[in-house]
Amino acid sequence: MFNEEQQKLLNQELASNRIKTRSKGNVNLSYLEGFDIIETANRVFGFGNWSYHTVSLESVSSEITQNQNHVSPIHT
């Protein structure tokens, strides 16, 4: 499925400086930025040689802001 070079790149440990964090209410989130994921996929598979699709989507928290807006971050 993956060639030797792709497998080598995919098996590399994720650099901790790529992991971003933020707090929302009492929930701490760790994530990778979208541009970082896209750049990595382009480097590993080549521009135009990969795609993605959403497998699942679920709400992990919900709150009401000061302006009475309902906020529900999602987890994919």
N, CA, C and O atoms as CSV, one atom per row, in Angstrom:
chain,resi,resn,atom,element,x,y,z
A,1,MET,N,N,0.820,-1.186,0.000
A,1,MET,CA,C,0.000,0.000,0.000
A,1,MET,C,C,0.872,1.262,0.000
A,1,MET,O,O,0.708,2.120,-0.867
A,2,PHE,N,N,1.799,1.386,0.962
A,2,PHE,CA,C,2.727,2.517,0.996
A,2,PHE,C,C,4.096,2.039,0.544
A,2,PHE,O,O,4.486,0.906,0.827
A,3,ASN,N,N,4.835,2.903,-0.165
A,3,ASN,CA,C,6.193,2.519,-0.531
A,3,ASN,C,C,7.110,2.691,0.681
A,3,ASN,O,O,6.689,3.197,1.721
A,4,GLU,N,N,8.347,2.269,0.536
A,4,GLU,CA,C,9.286,2.266,1.669
A,4,GLU,C,C,9.508,3.674,2.237
A,4,GLU,O,O,9.541,3.846,3.455
A,5,GLU,N,N,9.659,4.669,1.377
A,5,GLU,CA,C,9.880,6.049,1.832
A,5,GLU,C,C,8.651,6.591,2.561
A,5,GLU,O,O,8.785,7.241,3.598
A,6,GLN,N,N,7.470,6.333,2.035
A,6,GLN,CA,C,6.242,6.775,2.707
A,6,GLN,C,C,6.111,6.117,4.077
A,6,GLN,O,O,5.771,6.785,5.054
A,7,GLN,N,N,6.376,4.820,4.157
A,7,GLN,CA,C,6.293,4.104,5.426
A,7,GLN,C,C,7.270,4.690,6.439
A,7,GLN,O,O,6.935,4.828,7.615
A,8,LYS,N,N,8.468,5.033,5.993
A,8,LYS,CA,C,9.480,5.637,6.869
A,8,LYS,C,C,8.971,6.970,7.417
A,8,LYS,O,O,9.082,7.231,8.615
A,9,LEU,N,N,8.415,7.813,6.546
A,9,LEU,CA,C,7.902,9.116,6.977
A,9,LEU,C,C,6.713,8.961,7.929
A,9,LEU,O,O,6.613,9.687,8.918
A,10,LEU,N,N,5.820,8.023,7.636
A,10,LEU,CA,C,4.637,7.820,8.471
A,10,LEU,C,C,4.987,7.246,9.844
A,10,LEU,O,O,4.253,7.464,10.808
A,11,ASN,N,N,6.084,6.527,9.940
A,11,ASN,CA,C,6.497,5.920,11.209
A,11,ASN,C,C,7.299,6.860,12.095
A,11,ASN,O,O,7.569,6.528,13.250
A,12,GLN,N,N,7.686,8.023,11.585
A,12,GLN,CA,C,8.453,8.975,12.386
A,12,GLN,C,C,7.605,9.488,13.550
A,12,GLN,O,O,6.394,9.673,13.426
A,13,GLU,N,N,8.271,9.712,14.676
A,13,GLU,CA,C,7.575,10.266,15.835
A,13,GLU,C,C,7.128,11.696,15.531
A,13,GLU,O,O,7.856,12.468,14.907
A,14,LEU,N,N,5.944,12.027,15.972
A,14,LEU,CA,C,5.394,13.358,15.755
A,14,LEU,C,C,6.151,14.370,16.626
A,14,LEU,O,O,6.254,14.192,17.839
A,15,ALA,N,N,6.672,15.419,16.008
A,15,ALA,CA,C,7.392,16.452,16.749
A,15,ALA,C,C,6.428,17.184,17.673
A,15,ALA,O,O,5.365,17.626,17.238
A,16,SER,N,N,6.788,17.314,18.933
A,16,SER,CA,C,5.888,17.909,19.926
A,16,SER,C,C,5.542,19.364,19.612
A,16,SER,O,O,4.488,19.843,20.032
A,17,ASN,N,N,6.404,20.076,18.885
A,17,ASN,CA,C,6.098,21.477,18.560
A,17,ASN,C,C,4.984,21.602,17.522
A,17,ASN,O,O,4.482,22.701,17.290
A,18,ARG,N,N,4.590,20.490,16.894
A,18,ARG,CA,C,3.477,20.505,15.947
A,18,ARG,C,C,2.133,20.393,16.658
A,18,ARG,O,O,1.101,20.733,16.079
A,19,ILE,N,N,2.131,19.925,17.894
A,19,ILE,CA,C,0.896,19.724,18.646
A,19,ILE,C,C,0.500,21.030,19.321
A,19,ILE,O,O,1.248,21.561,20.142
A,20,LYS,N,N,-0.654,21.538,18.983
A,20,LYS,CA,C,-1.177,22.778,19.550
A,20,LYS,C,C,-2.207,22.423,20.620
A,20,LYS,O,O,-2.802,21.346,20.584
A,21,THR,N,N,-2.413,23.325,21.562
A,21,THR,CA,C,-3.403,23.099,22.612
A,21,THR,C,C,-4.245,24.355,22.781
A,21,THR,O,O,-3.808,25.467,22.483
A,22,ARG,N,N,-5.449,24.150,23.264
A,22,ARG,CA,C,-6.316,25.270,23.618
A,22,ARG,C,C,-7.314,24.769,24.651
A,22,ARG,O,O,-7.590,23.574,24.756
A,23,SER,N,N,-7.844,25.716,25.404
A,23,SER,CA,C,-8.845,25.395,26.415
A,23,SER,C,C,-10.163,26.005,26.005
A,23,SER,O,O,-10.221,27.136,25.522
A,24,LYS,N,N,-11.219,25.243,26.202
A,24,LYS,CA,C,-12.578,25.714,25.929
A,24,LYS,C,C,-13.414,25.305,27.122
A,24,LYS,O,O,-13.744,24.131,27.295
A,25,GLY,N,N,-13.758,26.295,27.951
A,25,GLY,CA,C,-14.460,25.967,29.187
A,25,GLY,C,C,-13.543,25.146,30.066
A,25,GLY,O,O,-12.424,25.568,30.361
A,26,ASN,N,N,-13.994,23.995,30.481
A,26,ASN,CA,C,-13.157,23.129,31.315
A,26,ASN,C,C,-12.545,21.978,30.517
A,26,ASN,O,O,-12.111,20.984,31.100
A,27,VAL,N,N,-12.508,22.104,29.193
A,27,VAL,CA,C,-11.961,21.063,28.330
A,27,VAL,C,C,-10.651,21.563,27.714
A,27,VAL,O,O,-10.605,22.649,27.137
A,28,ASN,N,N,-9.593,20.765,27.842
A,28,ASN,CA,C,-8.326,21.070,27.185
A,28,ASN,C,C,-8.218,20.223,25.932
A,28,ASN,O,O,-8.370,19.002,25.986
A,29,LEU,N,N,-7.957,20.866,24.806
A,29,LEU,CA,C,-7.893,20.185,23.522
A,29,LEU,C,C,-6.474,20.203,22.973
A,29,LEU,O,O,-5.786,21.220,23.056
A,30,SER,N,N,-6.045,19.103,22.424
A,30,SER,CA,C,-4.778,19.011,21.701
A,30,SER,C,C,-5.129,18.715,20.255
A,30,SER,O,O,-6.016,17.907,19.981
A,31,TYR,N,N,-4.435,19.368,19.325
A,31,TYR,CA,C,-4.776,19.203,17.915
A,31,TYR,C,C,-3.593,19.554,17.019
A,31,TYR,O,O,-2.626,20.177,17.456
A,32,LEU,N,N,-3.689,19.149,15.779
A,32,LEU,CA,C,-2.743,19.552,14.745
A,32,LEU,C,C,-3.456,20.542,13.835
A,32,LEU,O,O,-4.633,20.361,13.523
A,33,GLU,N,N,-2.763,21.575,13.413
A,33,GLU,CA,C,-3.382,22.578,12.552
A,33,GLU,C,C,-3.585,22.015,11.147
A,33,GLU,O,O,-2.784,21.216,10.661
A,34,GLY,N,N,-4.661,22.443,10.511
A,34,GLY,CA,C,-5.022,21.936,9.198
A,34,GLY,C,C,-3.919,22.091,8.165
A,34,GLY,O,O,-3.658,21.166,7.396
A,35,PHE,N,N,-3.268,23.249,8.135
A,35,PHE,CA,C,-2.215,23.470,7.138
A,35,PHE,C,C,-1.061,22.502,7.350
A,35,PHE,O,O,-0.416,22.087,6.388
A,36,ASP,N,N,-0.794,22.137,8.605
A,36,ASP,CA,C,0.282,21.208,8.927
A,36,ASP,C,C,-0.047,19.811,8.375
A,36,ASP,O,O,0.815,19.140,7.806
A,37,ILE,N,N,-1.291,19.391,8.551
A,37,ILE,CA,C,-1.728,18.092,8.039
A,37,ILE,C,C,-1.617,18.058,6.509
A,37,ILE,O,O,-1.125,17.084,5.940
A,38,ILE,N,N,-2.074,19.121,5.854
A,38,ILE,CA,C,-2.036,19.186,4.390
A,38,ILE,C,C,-0.597,19.165,3.876
A,38,ILE,O,O,-0.285,18.440,2.931
A,39,GLU,N,N,0.283,19.960,4.497
A,39,GLU,CA,C,1.691,19.977,4.088
A,39,GLU,C,C,2.342,18.610,4.267
A,39,GLU,O,O,3.135,18.177,3.430
A,40,THR,N,N,2.005,17.937,5.360
A,40,THR,CA,C,2.561,16.607,5.613
A,40,THR,C,C,2.067,15.603,4.585
A,40,THR,O,O,2.857,14.816,4.062
A,41,ALA,N,N,0.768,15.616,4.285
A,41,ALA,CA,C,0.219,14.698,3.282
A,41,ALA,C,C,0.851,14.959,1.917
A,41,ALA,O,O,1.149,14.013,1.188
A,42,ASN,N,N,1.057,16.213,1.564
A,42,ASN,CA,C,1.696,16.540,0.287
A,42,ASN,C,C,3.134,16.036,0.255
A,42,ASN,O,O,3.597,15.541,-0.774
A,43,ARG,N,N,3.844,16.158,1.379
A,43,ARG,CA,C,5.230,15.699,1.446
A,43,ARG,C,C,5.307,14.172,1.346
A,43,ARG,O,O,6.169,13.636,0.650
A,44,VAL,N,N,4.410,13.480,2.037
A,44,VAL,CA,C,4.447,12.016,2.088
A,44,VAL,C,C,3.920,11.391,0.797
A,44,VAL,O,O,4.549,10.483,0.255
A,45,PHE,N,N,2.773,11.866,0.297
A,45,PHE,CA,C,2.101,11.212,-0.821
A,45,PHE,C,C,2.243,11.951,-2.149
A,45,PHE,O,O,1.990,11.374,-3.207
A,46,GLY,N,N,2.646,13.220,-2.105
A,46,GLY,CA,C,2.756,14.028,-3.314
A,46,GLY,C,C,1.495,14.853,-3.526
A,46,GLY,O,O,0.387,14.400,-3.236
A,47,PHE,N,N,1.672,16.057,-4.031
A,47,PHE,CA,C,0.546,16.956,-4.269
A,47,PHE,C,C,-0.450,16.305,-5.223
A,47,PHE,O,O,-0.076,15.827,-6.294
A,48,GLY,N,N,-1.719,16.289,-4.825
A,48,GLY,CA,C,-2.770,15.736,-5.664
A,48,GLY,C,C,-2.894,14.223,-5.602
A,48,GLY,O,O,-3.725,13.645,-6.302
A,49,ASN,N,N,-2.086,13.573,-4.781
A,49,ASN,CA,C,-2.101,12.104,-4.709
A,49,ASN,C,C,-2.741,11.573,-3.431
A,49,ASN,O,O,-2.492,10.431,-3.045
A,50,TRP,N,N,-3.552,12.376,-2.779
A,50,TRP,CA,C,-4.234,11.936,-1.563
A,50,TRP,C,C,-5.569,12.645,-1.455
A,50,TRP,O,O,-5.801,13.658,-2.115
A,51,SER,N,N,-6.443,12.111,-0.625
A,51,SER,CA,C,-7.739,12.729,-0.362
A,51,SER,C,C,-8.169,12.332,1.048
A,51,SER,O,O,-7.468,11.585,1.730
A,52,TYR,N,N,-9.310,12.829,1.474
A,52,TYR,CA,C,-9.812,12.483,2.798
A,52,TYR,C,C,-11.334,12.457,2.775
A,52,TYR,O,O,-11.969,12.991,1.866
A,53,HIS,N,N,-11.903,11.822,3.798
A,53,HIS,CA,C,-13.346,11.859,4.002
A,53,HIS,C,C,-13.624,11.757,5.501
A,53,HIS,O,O,-12.832,11.183,6.248
A,54,THR,N,N,-14.737,12.309,5.927
A,54,THR,CA,C,-15.116,12.291,7.336
A,54,THR,C,C,-15.700,10.933,7.675
A,54,THR,O,O,-16.629,10.467,7.016
A,55,VAL,N,N,-15.155,10.301,8.700
A,55,VAL,CA,C,-15.613,8.985,9.124
A,55,VAL,C,C,-16.703,9.112,10.173
A,55,VAL,O,O,-17.703,8.395,10.132
A,56,SER,N,N,-16.507,10.030,11.117
A,56,SER,CA,C,-17.534,10.252,12.139
A,56,SER,C,C,-17.439,11.689,12.626
A,56,SER,O,O,-16.412,12.352,12.482
A,57,LEU,N,N,-18.525,12.144,13.198
A,57,LEU,CA,C,-18.620,13.505,13.699
A,57,LEU,C,C,-19.440,13.460,14.972
A,57,LEU,O,O,-20.574,12.979,14.968
A,58,GLU,N,N,-18.870,13.962,16.076
A,58,GLU,CA,C,-19.610,13.934,17.331
A,58,GLU,C,C,-19.276,15.155,18.176
A,58,GLU,O,O,-18.155,15.662,18.138
A,59,SER,N,N,-20.241,15.612,18.924
A,59,SER,CA,C,-20.046,16.732,19.838
A,59,SER,C,C,-19.370,16.215,21.100
A,59,SER,O,O,-19.782,15.203,21.667
A,60,VAL,N,N,-18.326,16.919,21.535
A,60,VAL,CA,C,-17.627,16.504,22.748
A,60,VAL,C,C,-17.869,17.461,23.914
A,60,VAL,O,O,-17.541,17.142,25.057
A,61,SER,N,N,-18.437,18.627,23.632
A,61,SER,CA,C,-18.793,19.557,24.700
A,61,SER,C,C,-19.775,20.588,24.153
A,61,SER,O,O,-19.919,20.743,22.940
A,62,SER,N,N,-20.441,21.282,25.054
A,62,SER,CA,C,-21.412,22.281,24.661
A,62,SER,C,C,-21.485,23.343,25.749
A,62,SER,O,O,-21.405,23.033,26.938
A,63,GLU,N,N,-21.637,24.593,25.336
A,63,GLU,CA,C,-21.754,25.674,26.316
A,63,GLU,C,C,-22.496,26.860,25.716
A,63,GLU,O,O,-22.671,26.946,24.501
A,64,ILE,N,N,-22.928,27.771,26.578
A,64,ILE,CA,C,-23.578,29.012,26.164
A,64,ILE,C,C,-22.597,30.152,26.430
A,64,ILE,O,O,-22.095,30.289,27.546
A,65,THR,N,N,-22.319,30.977,25.405
A,65,THR,CA,C,-21.389,32.090,25.564
A,65,THR,C,C,-22.068,33.262,26.276
A,65,THR,O,O,-23.265,33.221,26.561
A,66,GLN,N,N,-21.287,34.305,26.559
A,66,GLN,CA,C,-21.826,35.506,27.203
A,66,GLN,C,C,-22.923,36.146,26.368
A,66,GLN,O,O,-23.823,36.783,26.915
A,67,ASN,N,N,-22.860,35.985,25.054
A,67,ASN,CA,C,-23.868,36.548,24.148
A,67,ASN,C,C,-25.044,35.607,23.936
A,67,ASN,O,O,-25.854,35.815,23.032
A,68,GLN,N,N,-25.142,34.575,24.763
A,68,GLN,CA,C,-26.203,33.577,24.680
A,68,GLN,C,C,-26.154,32.744,23.401
A,68,GLN,O,O,-27.172,32.215,22.955
A,69,ASN,N,N,-24.955,32.634,22.812
A,69,ASN,CA,C,-24.770,31.772,21.638
A,69,ASN,C,C,-24.434,30.366,22.112
A,69,ASN,O,O,-23.626,30.188,23.024
A,70,HIS,N,N,-25.041,29.388,21.504
A,70,HIS,CA,C,-24.773,27.990,21.828
A,70,HIS,C,C,-23.541,27.558,21.052
A,70,HIS,O,O,-23.510,27.697,19.829
A,71,VAL,N,N,-22.523,27.036,21.732
A,71,VAL,CA,C,-21.280,26.626,21.105
A,71,VAL,C,C,-21.076,25.138,21.360
A,71,VAL,O,O,-21.076,24.695,22.509
A,72,SER,N,N,-20.903,24.371,20.295
A,72,SER,CA,C,-20.645,22.939,20.411
A,72,SER,C,C,-19.459,22.577,19.537
A,72,SER,O,O,-19.640,22.294,18.352
A,73,PRO,N,N,-18.238,22.576,20.090
A,73,PRO,CA,C,-17.100,22.117,19.295
A,73,PRO,C,C,-17.341,20.680,18.878
A,73,PRO,O,O,-17.989,19.924,19.602
A,74,ILE,N,N,-16.829,20.294,17.719
A,74,ILE,CA,C,-17.043,18.931,17.243
A,74,ILE,C,C,-15.729,18.177,17.181
A,74,ILE,O,O,-14.657,18.772,17.069
A,75,HIS,N,N,-15.826,16.888,17.252
A,75,HIS,CA,C,-14.677,15.983,17.167
A,75,HIS,C,C,-14.887,15.099,15.952
A,75,HIS,O,O,-15.936,14.470,15.807
A,76,THR,N,N,-13.884,15.051,15.072
A,76,THR,CA,C,-14.012,14.198,13.889
A,76,THR,C,C,-13.056,13.048,13.972
A,76,THR,O,O,-13.012,12.215,13.067
